[in-house]
Amino acid sequence: MNIGKEMDFTKDLEEIKVLAVVQQAARELGYPVYLVGGYVRDLLLTKPGKDIDLVCVGSGITLAKRVSTLVSGKTKVTVFKNFGTAMLTLGGYELEFVGARKESYRHDSRKPIVEDGSLEDDQRRRDFTINAMAISLNEVDYGQLLDPFDGVQDLRRKMLKTPLDSEITFSDDPLRMMRAIRFASQLSFDIEAQTFDAIVKNVSRLEIVSMERITDELNKIICSPKPSYGFKLLFHSGLLRKFFPELAQLQGVEKRDGKSHKDNFYHTLQVLDNICESTDNLWLRWAALLHDIAKPITKRFDPRVGWTFHGHEDRGASMVKRIFKQLRLPLNEKMKYVQKLVRLHLRPIALVNTQVTDSAIRRLIYDAGNDLEDLMTLCRADITSKNHEKVKKYLRNFNNVEQRVKEVESTDQIRNFQPVITGAIIMKTFDIAPSRVVGEMKEALKDAILDGKIRNEFQPALTFILELGREKGLTPKESTGEL
């Protein structure tokens, strides 16, 4: 961590050439200017990014335009007049400018009433102490860290706390509760006890936050290195049940006649963590999060076998659209992708426990199509148990299934295949109009190919269709052989 006794970051700033232009523009305007927020935090954590937030005592929009002028107007300034902010790209950095301000809130809105203020006012309105630090770009104290709320100490402690009274902070802007958990998950930080208690007390305030904002933070939690930590905080704080009750309902273990089932909430979080070791794909991570979502509504107790969740994969897939709509997630191909993986997630695992036939593997390859590798990744992540030897054994068997899938795919090239005999050919062959019979014959031909009864070649497929037609009382046209 780049925290010295002097708290002088002159050398760090000199490496960022664009800041010299900002400093010149601010000097010409007579504006004190400071680096603030996440960039300062990440600089202290020795992982600075390319997004730089700047606060000036003056107009942030005017300062941004002056910077653009100094570089001959070669960079476009994007102005957000309603927020008093401006952005521009310079030297590979995204610079955001805002005037120092102080805020006050109404009870029914998280949108603040904004007034011009000092740097101290601006730091005081920040969400967490680690985001309330500033570094001066002014000649009098260039490179000096300004840390009125001991953010450095909280960075050392890996602790999240609010600069001011936590209950007021979260009541004023309840989205900060989601942000607290998101930062904790991203940085592997703890949330200070009083700060977490304030989240618990203000859960109901989340009602004034738009679902789009909540889901944006949720996606960032899902994309964190170990998202289970964030979801446990969401659950124990009560926030999760507020906006995503279906996931919270997975928690709990029921016991009857000495038989119990696993806690599907914590199992789901383990699957999510497992898959995060293999992929950054947000939607594959969503599939992991939702793969068992229908278990509470499909749970049944059978005295002979214990607890069952029959059909939870199909019921879960049918729930995906409603959950996506509820959370304002995209109702497009991404949603259909998640639906597909949820529906198919038991298929490869079922093959581990049975004699693997080429027919079963062909059907799996066909149904998964281009998402086959992602499905296998999900299924591998779904192999969890407190018994490590059992997991190792299951993974070895799953490796065998994966190898057989590769072999059959290589030999038969069945993925996304289309039977060589189309519906149009069937109709022409028997001189019939579009009908249910045509659909049944197409399905029977596809099944015959997947079952390995015939190869997907024209003559064997035509012979199969002619025989099927005869069984249905259809008479082929004499010109069939020329098709």
RODO-2510 file (C-alpha; in nm, 4 decimals, decimal comma):
residues 483
     n   res          X          Y          Z
     1     m     0,0000     0,0000     0,0000
     2     n     0,1474     0,3322    -0,1085
     3     i     0,1057     0,5156     0,2242
     4     g     0,4082     0,7030     0,3518
     5     k     0,4434     0,9235     0,6570
     6     e     0,4616     1,2409     0,4500
     7     m     0,1544     1,1562     0,2446
     8     d     0,3200     1,3304    -0,0497
     9     f     0,2154     1,1969    -0,3887
    10     t     0,4093     1,4407    -0,6050
    11     k     0,5999     1,1642    -0,7865
    12     d     0,2797     0,9698    -0,8551
    13     l     0,1133     1,2796    -0,9996
    14     e     0,4089     1,3668    -1,2216
    15     e     0,3657     1,0325    -1,3984
    16     i     0,0130     1,1352    -1,5039
    17     k     0,0942     1,3939    -1,7711
    18     v    -0,2658     1,5059    -1,8228
    19     l    -0,2764     1,6480    -1,4703
    20     a    -0,0290     1,9197    -1,5709
    21     v    -0,2908     2,0517    -1,8163
    22     v    -0,5600     2,0386    -1,5480
    23     q    -0,3338     2,2240    -1,3068
    24     q    -0,2607     2,4964    -1,5646
    25     a    -0,6305     2,5402    -1,6493
    26     a    -0,7264     2,5628    -1,2821
    27     r    -0,4511     2,8153    -1,2146
    28     e    -0,5673     3,0366    -1,5012
    29     l    -0,9257     3,0259    -1,3696
    30     g    -0,8231     3,0747    -1,0083
    31     y    -0,9880     2,7448    -0,9074
    32     p    -0,8385     2,5235    -0,6345
    33     v    -0,8538     2,1695    -0,7754
    34     y    -0,8129     1,8223    -0,6249
    35     l    -0,8039     1,4551    -0,7171
    36     v    -1,0797     1,2828    -0,5209
    37     g    -1,2712     0,9626    -0,4600
    38     g    -1,2015     0,6245    -0,6119
    39     y    -0,8868     0,7248    -0,7975
    40     v    -0,7207     0,8409    -0,4744
    41     r    -0,8337     0,5249    -0,2957
    42     d    -0,6973     0,3011    -0,5707
    43     l    -0,3735     0,5008    -0,5885
    44     l    -0,3219     0,4254    -0,2199
    45     l    -0,3980     0,0605    -0,2899
    46     t    -0,1347     0,0733    -0,5688
    47     k    -0,3856    -0,0164    -0,8383
    48     p    -0,4833     0,3153    -1,0002
    49     g    -0,7141     0,3001    -1,2996
    50     k    -0,7890     0,5273    -1,5926
    51     d    -1,0942     0,7063    -1,4478
    52     i    -0,9950     1,0261    -1,2671
    53     d    -1,2404     1,2302    -1,0604
    54     l    -1,1546     1,5970    -1,0037
    55     v    -1,3210     1,8466    -0,7714
    56     c    -1,2644     2,2183    -0,8068
    57     v    -1,3842     2,5081    -0,5952
    58     g    -1,5656     2,6665    -0,8869
    59     s    -1,7435     2,5348    -1,1962
    60     g    -1,6414     2,1862    -1,3003
    61     i    -1,7928     2,2445    -1,6447
    62     t    -1,5914     2,5640    -1,6963
    63     l    -1,2723     2,3892    -1,5879
    64     a    -1,3309     2,0978    -1,8282
    65     k    -1,3873     2,3367    -2,1170
    66     r    -1,0700     2,5268    -2,0300
    67     v    -0,8701     2,2037    -2,0298
    68     s    -1,0096     2,1241    -2,3747
    69     t    -0,9093     2,4691    -2,4976
    70     l    -0,5514     2,4229    -2,3748
    71     v    -0,5169     2,1103    -2,5877
    72     s    -0,6494     2,3040    -2,8898
    73     g    -1,0018     2,1707    -2,8464
    74     k    -0,8912     1,8283    -2,9691
    75     t    -1,0940     1,6523    -2,7047
    76     k    -1,4716     1,6758    -2,6818
    77     v    -1,6283     1,7844    -2,3545
    78     t    -1,9435     1,5991    -2,2547
    79     v    -2,1526     1,8174    -2,0248
    80     f    -2,4153     1,6962    -1,7786
    81     k    -2,5699     2,0303    -1,6958
    82     n    -2,8302     1,8948    -1,4527
    83     f    -2,5551     1,7424    -1,2402
    84     g    -2,3029     2,0224    -1,2864
    85     t    -2,0436     1,7777    -1,4184
    86     a    -1,8388     1,7381    -1,7354
    87     m    -1,6259     1,4611    -1,8816
    88     l    -1,3501     1,4376    -2,1372
    89     t    -1,0913     1,1852    -2,2536
    90     l    -0,7290     1,2939    -2,2514
    91     g    -0,4052     1,0992    -2,2671
    92     g    -0,5821     0,7674    -2,2240
    93     y    -0,7659     0,8852    -1,9115
    94     e    -1,1348     0,9562    -1,8536
    95     l    -1,1507     1,2813    -1,6569
    96     e    -1,4672     1,3841    -1,4726
    97     f    -1,4934     1,7374    -1,3362
    98     v    -1,7348     1,8631    -1,0741
    99     g    -1,7560     2,1736    -0,8611
   100     a    -1,7230     2,1257    -0,4834
   101     r    -2,0687     2,1090    -0,3319
   102     k    -2,2720     2,0386    -0,0250
   103     e    -2,5943     1,8429    -0,0243
   104     s    -2,9192     1,8105     0,1661
   105     y    -3,1974     1,5572     0,1166
   106     r    -3,5753     1,5232     0,1246
   107     h    -3,7167     1,2102     0,2870
   108     d    -3,8915     1,0884    -0,0282
   109     s    -3,5964     1,1161    -0,2678
   110     r    -3,2314     1,0152    -0,2882
   111     k    -3,1670     1,3072    -0,5241
   112     p    -2,9941     1,5785    -0,3210
   113     i    -3,0529     1,9501    -0,3118
   114     v    -2,7117     2,0779    -0,4191
   115     e    -2,5351     2,4010    -0,3282
   116     d    -2,1857     2,5267    -0,4018
   117     g    -1,9460     2,4382    -0,1233
   118     s    -1,5864     2,3973    -0,0148
   119     l    -1,3602     2,0943    -0,0520
   120     e    -1,4450     2,0049     0,3077
   121     d    -1,8172     2,0159     0,2246
   122     d    -1,7542     1,7878    -0,0723
   123     q    -1,5555     1,5374     0,1334
   124     r    -1,8224     1,5382     0,4022
   125     r    -2,0930     1,4306     0,1534
   126     r    -1,8952     1,1256     0,0327
   127     d    -2,0249     0,7750     0,1000
   128     f    -1,7268     0,6170     0,2789
   129     t    -1,4106     0,7390     0,4451
   130     i    -1,1940     0,5547     0,1921
   131     n    -1,3674     0,7547    -0,0840
   132     a    -1,3489     1,0886     0,1001
   133     m    -0,9763     1,1502     0,0545
   134     a    -0,8326     1,4122    -0,1805
   135     i    -0,4912     1,4972    -0,3235
   136     s    -0,4118     1,8616    -0,3960
   137     l    -0,3107     1,9736    -0,7451
   138     n    -0,2449     2,3297    -0,6240
   139     e     0,0998     2,4890    -0,6052
   140     v     0,0801     2,5654    -0,2342
   141     d     0,0401     2,2013    -0,1280
   142     y     0,0805     2,0016    -0,4507
   143     g     0,0704     1,6248    -0,3979
   144     q    -0,0461     1,6432    -0,0362
   145     l    -0,3153     1,4031     0,0858
   146     l    -0,6146     1,5624     0,2563
   147     d    -0,7826     1,3008     0,4741
   148     p    -1,0251     1,4532     0,7275
   149     f    -1,1991     1,1241     0,8149
   150     d    -0,8978     0,8901     0,8541
   151     g    -0,9621     0,7064     0,5291
   152     v    -0,5989     0,5941     0,5248
   153     q    -0,6446     0,4236     0,8591
   154     d    -0,9593     0,2494     0,7310
   155     l    -0,7703     0,1332     0,4218
   156     r    -0,5061    -0,0173     0,6484
   157     r    -0,7767    -0,1879     0,8538
   158     k    -0,9639    -0,2967     0,5394
   159     m    -1,2714    -0,1353     0,6871
   160     l    -1,5724     0,0412     0,5348
   161     k    -1,7383     0,3148     0,7378
   162     t    -1,9214     0,6358     0,6588
   163     p    -1,7660     0,9799     0,7190
   164     l    -2,0719     1,1040     0,9085
   165     d    -2,3563     0,9366     1,0997
   166     s    -2,4266     0,6097     0,9140
   167     e    -2,8007     0,6141     0,9720
   168     i    -2,8310     0,9606     0,8203
   169     t    -2,5958     0,8676     0,5348
   170     f    -2,8021     0,5609     0,4371
   171     s    -3,1393     0,7213     0,4994
   172     d    -3,0443     1,0167     0,2779
   173     d    -2,9196     0,7978    -0,0075
   174     p    -3,0142     0,4306     0,0426
   175     l    -2,8191     0,3240    -0,2661
   176     r    -2,5109     0,3687    -0,0480
   177     m    -2,6124     0,0510     0,1357
   178     m    -2,5726    -0,1456    -0,1875
   179     r    -2,2486     0,0375    -0,2582
   180     a    -2,1144    -0,0555     0,0870
   181     i    -2,1700    -0,4231     0,0149
   182     r    -2,0363    -0,3894    -0,3381
   183     f    -1,7103    -0,2304    -0,2141
   184     a    -1,6803    -0,4919     0,0611
   185     s    -1,7174    -0,7661    -0,2010
   186     q    -1,4810    -0,6074    -0,4545
   187     l    -1,2087    -0,5159    -0,2025
   188     s    -1,2599    -0,7973     0,0518
   189     f    -1,3161    -0,5341     0,3212
   190     d    -1,5225    -0,5583     0,6385
   191     i    -1,8104    -0,3230     0,7072
   192     e    -1,7726    -0,1517     1,0432
   193     a    -2,0265    -0,2826     1,2976
   194     q    -2,2140     0,0453     1,3474
   195     t    -2,2219     0,1028     0,9721
   196     f    -2,3640    -0,2461     0,9106
   197     d    -2,6222    -0,1963     1,1867
   198     a    -2,7305     0,1230     1,0112
   199     i    -2,7824    -0,0770     0,6902
   200     v    -3,0046    -0,3237     0,8764
   201     k    -3,2096    -0,0388     1,0244
   202     n    -3,2547     0,1348     0,6893
   203     v    -3,3468    -0,1599     0,4674
   204     s    -3,6956    -0,0211     0,4080
   205     r    -3,5434     0,2979     0,2623
   206     l    -3,4326     0,0962    -0,0411
   207     e    -3,7863     0,1478    -0,1720
   208     i    -3,6980     0,4961    -0,3008
   209     v    -3,4108     0,3630    -0,5138
   210     s    -3,4789     0,2639    -0,8750
   211     m    -3,4380    -0,1030    -0,9573
   212     e    -3,1946    -0,0120    -1,2361
   213     r    -2,9579     0,1412    -0,9771
   214     i    -2,9919    -0,1573    -0,7442
   215     t    -2,9234    -0,4066    -1,0235
   216     d    -2,6215    -0,2088    -1,1433
   217     e    -2,4663    -0,2556    -0,7987
   218     l    -2,5806    -0,6185    -0,7908
   219     n    -2,4040    -0,6923    -1,1190
   220     k    -2,0854    -0,5404    -0,9780
   221     i    -2,1142    -0,7718    -0,6784
   222     i    -2,1612    -1,0682    -0,9131
   223     c    -1,8487    -0,9587    -1,1022
   224     s    -1,6377    -0,9324    -0,7859
   225     p    -1,3640    -1,1924    -0,7241
   226     k    -1,5654    -1,3845    -0,4631
   227     p    -1,9296    -1,2739    -0,4930
   228     s    -2,0542    -1,5089    -0,2196
   229     y    -1,9193    -1,2615     0,0366
   230     g    -2,1341    -0,9827    -0,1040
   231     f    -2,4433    -1,2036    -0,1216
   232     k    -2,4009    -1,3155     0,2384
   233     l    -2,3887    -0,9491     0,3425
   234     l    -2,6990    -0,8787     0,1335
   235     f    -2,8761    -1,1706     0,2976
   236     h    -2,7807    -1,0995     0,6583
   237     s    -2,8549    -0,7291     0,6249
   238     g    -3,2065    -0,8002     0,4956
   239     l    -3,1465    -0,6170     0,1668
   240     l    -3,1609    -0,9299    -0,0494
   241     r    -3,5120    -1,0214     0,0599
   242     k    -3,6187    -0,6661    -0,0196
   243     f    -3,5394    -0,6767    -0,3918
   244     f    -3,4616    -1,0430    -0,4735
   245     p    -3,6799    -1,2584    -0,2445
   246     e    -3,6595    -1,5640    -0,4721
   247     l    -3,2883    -1,6002    -0,3993
   248     a    -3,3297    -1,5410    -0,0257
   249     q    -3,5957    -1,8142    -0,0150
   250     l    -3,3329    -2,0746    -0,1074
   251     q    -3,1863    -2,0415     0,2422
   252     g    -3,2667    -2,2980     0,5068
   253     v    -3,2620    -2,6722     0,5709
   254     e    -3,5702    -2,8793     0,6478
   255     k    -3,5464    -3,2120     0,8259
   256     r    -3,8100    -3,4861     0,8326
   257     d    -3,7849    -3,8494     0,9452
   258     g    -3,4151    -3,7947     1,0015
   259     k    -3,3610    -3,6853     0,6417
   260     s    -3,2537    -3,3336     0,5424
   261     h    -3,1494    -3,1554     0,2242
   262     k    -2,8577    -2,9209     0,1644
   263     d    -2,8971    -2,5459     0,2164
   264     n    -2,9599    -2,4423    -0,1429
   265     f    -2,8717    -2,0775    -0,0794
   266     y    -2,5205    -2,1525     0,0375
   267     h    -2,4836    -2,4236    -0,2266
   268     t    -2,5773    -2,1660    -0,4922
   269     l    -2,3167    -1,9232    -0,3580
   270     q    -2,0539    -2,1976    -0,3713
   271     v    -2,1458    -2,2720    -0,7338
   272     l    -2,1199    -1,8995    -0,8115
   273     d    -1,7741    -1,8776    -0,6511
   274     n    -1,6661    -2,1930    -0,8338
   275     i    -1,7696    -2,0592    -1,1730
   276     c    -1,5959    -1,7278    -1,1067
   277     e    -1,2668    -1,9162    -1,1058
   278     s    -1,3293    -2,0088    -1,4700
   279     t    -1,5081    -1,7155    -1,6308
   280     d    -1,5725    -1,3403    -1,6216
   281     n    -1,8919    -1,3875    -1,8250
   282     l    -2,1597    -1,1989    -1,6284
   283     w    -2,4457    -1,3995    -1,7809
   284     l    -2,2820    -1,7344    -1,7126
   285     r    -2,2445    -1,6159    -1,3531
   286     w    -2,6160    -1,5282    -1,3565
   287     a    -2,6916    -1,8820    -1,4748
   288     a    -2,4969    -2,0143    -1,1754
   289     l    -2,6948    -1,7845    -0,9452
   290     l    -3,0305    -1,9003    -1,0860
   291     h    -2,9641    -2,2662    -1,1620
   292     d    -3,1530    -2,3905    -0,8521
   293     i    -3,3892    -2,0952    -0,8128
   294     a    -3,7031    -2,3137    -0,8380
   295     k    -3,6050    -2,5612    -0,5663
   296     p    -3,8257    -2,4010    -0,2976
   297     i    -4,1393    -2,4383    -0,5128
   298     t    -4,0556    -2,7932    -0,6304
   299     k    -3,9457    -2,9329    -0,2935
   300     r    -4,1316    -3,2500    -0,1919
   301     f    -4,0713    -3,5164     0,0731
   302     d    -4,0863    -3,8810    -0,0253
   303     p    -4,0532    -4,1203     0,2740
   304     r    -3,8707    -4,3694     0,0547
   305     v    -3,6016    -4,1410    -0,0893
   306     g    -3,6159    -3,8219     0,1168
   307     w    -3,6332    -3,4734    -0,0300
   308     t    -3,6809    -3,4253    -0,4040
   309     f    -3,6841    -3,1247    -0,6360
   310     h    -3,8220    -3,2862    -0,9503
   311     g    -3,8529    -3,0524    -1,2454
   312     h    -3,6739    -2,7614    -1,0789
   313     e    -3,4646    -2,7079    -1,3905
   314     d    -3,7706    -2,6484    -1,6107
   315     r    -3,9548    -2,4442    -1,3488
   316     g    -3,6376    -2,2441    -1,2906
   317     a    -3,5988    -2,1688    -1,6599
   318     s    -3,9591    -2,0463    -1,6695
   319     m    -3,8853    -1,8131    -1,3737
   320     v    -3,5884    -1,6471    -1,5428
   321     k    -3,7910    -1,4049    -1,7556
   322     r    -3,9960    -1,2845    -1,4587
   323     i    -3,6843    -1,2338    -1,2465
   324     f    -3,5042    -1,0511    -1,5269
   325     k    -3,8072    -0,8280    -1,5766
   326     q    -3,8345    -0,7653    -1,2029
   327     l    -3,4656    -0,6702    -1,1775
   328     r    -3,4704    -0,4662    -1,5006
   329     l    -3,2205    -0,6991    -1,6653
   330     p    -3,2248    -0,7264    -2,0471
   331     l    -3,5081    -0,9336    -2,1914
   332     n    -3,3080    -1,0358    -2,4958
   333     e    -3,0633    -1,3047    -2,6053
   334     k    -2,8793    -1,2739    -2,2716
   335     m    -3,1966    -1,3741    -2,0881
   336     k    -3,2588    -1,6635    -2,3303
   337     y    -2,8992    -1,7777    -2,2779
   338     v    -2,9512    -1,7908    -1,9002
   339     q    -3,2854    -1,9692    -1,9460
   340     k    -3,1205    -2,2293    -2,1657
   341     l    -2,8398    -2,3029    -1,9212
   342     v    -3,0780    -2,3246    -1,6256
   343     r    -3,3001    -2,5671    -1,8207
   344     l    -3,0087    -2,7897    -1,9251
   345     h    -2,7902    -2,7749    -1,6143
   346     l    -2,8809    -3,1261    -1,4939
   347     r    -2,8268    -3,2989    -1,8272
   348     p    -2,4470    -3,3424    -1,8249
   349     i    -2,4440    -3,4297    -1,4534
   350     a    -2,7077    -3,6988    -1,5123
   351     l    -2,4690    -3,8640    -1,7569
   352     v    -2,2162    -3,9132    -1,4766
   353     n    -2,4503    -4,1526    -1,2994
   354     t    -2,5504    -4,3558    -1,6037
   355     q    -2,3913    -4,5611    -1,8767
   356     v    -2,3014    -4,2886    -2,1231
   357     t    -2,4513    -4,3613    -2,4647
   358     d    -2,3608    -4,1833    -2,7855
   359     s    -2,7299    -4,1084    -2,8316
   360     a    -2,7548    -3,9217    -2,4998
   361     i    -2,4403    -3,7271    -2,5788
   362     r    -2,5613    -3,6373    -2,9288
   363     r    -2,8808    -3,4997    -2,7804
   364     l    -2,6881    -3,2977    -2,5245
   365     i    -2,4615    -3,1522    -2,7934
   366     y    -2,7572    -3,0711    -3,0173
   367     d    -2,9641    -2,9073    -2,7443
   368     a    -2,6734    -2,7035    -2,6020
   369     g    -2,5458    -2,5929    -2,9421
   370     n    -2,2935    -2,3099    -2,9240
   371     d    -2,3397    -2,2879    -2,5468
   372     l    -2,2108    -2,6402    -2,4838
   373     e    -1,8796    -2,5305    -2,3297
   374     d    -2,0535    -2,2824    -2,1007
   375     l    -2,3014    -2,5511    -1,9943
   376     m    -2,0167    -2,7874    -1,9078
   377     t    -1,8465    -2,5082    -1,7104
   378     l    -2,1673    -2,4518    -1,5146
   379     c    -2,2107    -2,8214    -1,4451
   380     r    -1,8533    -2,8594    -1,3261
   381     a    -1,9074    -2,5664    -1,0873
   382     d    -2,2272    -2,7344    -0,9630
   383     i    -2,0320    -3,0297    -0,8218
   384     t    -2,0129    -2,9382    -0,4541
   385     s    -2,0020    -3,1316    -0,1282
   386     k    -1,8507    -3,1012     0,2180
   387     n    -1,6930    -3,4391     0,1431
   388     h    -1,3840    -3,3488    -0,0614
   389     e    -1,3166    -3,7077    -0,1658
   390     k    -1,6696    -3,7328    -0,3022
   391     v    -1,6137    -3,4146    -0,5057
   392     k    -1,2859    -3,5484    -0,6452
   393     k    -1,4530    -3,8753    -0,7495
   394     y    -1,7438    -3,6922    -0,9128
   395     l    -1,5075    -3,4593    -1,0986
   396     r    -1,3101    -3,7564    -1,2316
   397     n    -1,6311    -3,9089    -1,3656
   398     f    -1,7328    -3,5731    -1,5099
   399     n    -1,3972    -3,5549    -1,6879
   400     n    -1,4900    -3,8808    -1,8599
   401     v    -1,8220    -3,7345    -1,9720
   402     e    -1,6467    -3,4257    -2,1110
   403     q    -1,4022    -3,6444    -2,3003
   404     r    -1,6842    -3,8515    -2,4515
   405     v    -1,8633    -3,5298    -2,5540
   406     k    -1,5507    -3,4142    -2,7364
   407     e    -1,5121    -3,7503    -2,9111
   408     v    -1,8747    -3,7705    -3,0284
   409     e    -1,8726    -3,4052    -3,1384
   410     s    -1,5529    -3,4621    -3,3345
   411     t    -1,6888    -3,7749    -3,5036
   412     d    -2,0512    -3,6789    -3,5701
   413     q    -2,0291    -3,2972    -3,5833
   414     i    -2,3818    -3,2871    -3,4481
   415     r    -2,3742    -2,9392    -3,2939
   416     n    -2,6370    -2,7120    -3,4515
   417     f    -2,6931    -2,9686    -3,7259
   418     q    -2,9935    -2,9519    -3,9587
   419     p    -3,1355    -3,2721    -4,1132
   420     v    -3,0593    -3,2875    -4,4849
   421     i    -3,4283    -3,3573    -4,5521
   422     t    -3,6187    -3,0370    -4,4822
   423     g    -3,9885    -2,9751    -4,4332
   424     a    -4,0056    -2,8384    -4,7864
   425     i    -3,8622    -3,1625    -4,9278
   426     i    -4,1088    -3,3693    -4,7242
   427     m    -4,4022    -3,1674    -4,8566
   428     k    -4,2749    -3,1943    -5,2139
   429     t    -4,2049    -3,5662    -5,1785
   430     f    -4,5594    -3,6484    -5,0717
   431     d    -4,7317    -3,3510    -5,2360
   432     i    -4,8822    -3,2319    -4,9085
   433     a    -4,9371    -2,8898    -4,7542
   434     p    -4,7814    -2,7649    -4,4288
   435     s    -4,9375    -2,9665    -4,1480
   436     r    -4,8787    -3,1407    -3,8160
   437     v    -4,7764    -3,4542    -4,0056
   438     v    -4,4840    -3,2681    -4,1647
   439     g    -4,3697    -3,1539    -3,8215
   440     e    -4,3960    -3,5049    -3,6802
   441     m    -4,1891    -3,6465    -3,9675
   442     k    -3,9207    -3,3799    -3,9239
   443     e    -3,9007    -3,4568    -3,5507
   444     a    -3,8838    -3,8332    -3,6137
   445     l    -3,6008    -3,7823    -3,8655
   446     k    -3,4076    -3,5637    -3,6190
   447     d    -3,4526    -3,8266    -3,3456
   448     a    -3,3351    -4,1043    -3,5745
   449     i    -3,0178    -3,9115    -3,6568
   450     l    -2,9493    -3,8235    -3,2918
   451     d    -3,0118    -4,1833    -3,1861
   452     g    -2,7577    -4,3014    -3,4428
   453     k    -3,0122    -4,5057    -3,6389
   454     i    -2,9188    -4,3293    -3,9632
   455     r    -2,6491    -4,0873    -4,0729
   456     n    -2,7373    -3,7324    -4,1679
   457     e    -2,6904    -3,8012    -4,5382
   458     f    -2,9458    -3,7532    -4,8133
   459     q    -3,0120    -4,1086    -4,9303
   460     p    -3,0434    -4,2733    -4,5851
   461     a    -3,2596    -3,9807    -4,4682
   462     l    -3,4840    -4,0035    -4,7773
   463     t    -3,5250    -4,3800    -4,7312
   464     f    -3,6253    -4,3188    -4,3690
   465     i    -3,8801    -4,0526    -4,4687
   466     l    -4,0328    -4,2724    -4,7428
   467     e    -4,0779    -4,5600    -4,4987
   468     l    -4,2282    -4,3255    -4,2394
   469     g    -4,4623    -4,1829    -4,5017
   470     r    -4,5875    -4,5295    -4,5949
   471     e    -4,6622    -4,5984    -4,2270
   472     k    -4,8741    -4,2812    -4,2234
   473     g    -5,0567    -4,3775    -4,5424
   474     l    -4,8782    -4,1203    -4,7604
   475     t    -4,7897    -4,1914    -5,1231
   476     p    -4,4692    -4,0389    -5,2627
   477     k    -4,4620    -3,8690    -5,6008
   478     e    -4,2949    -4,0684    -5,8751
   479     s    -4,0254    -3,8003    -5,9214
   480     t    -3,8979    -3,8502    -5,5661
   481     g    -3,5774    -4,0141    -5,6798
   482     e    -3,4744    -3,6992    -5,8627
   483     l    -3,4922    -3,4749    -5,5521
***
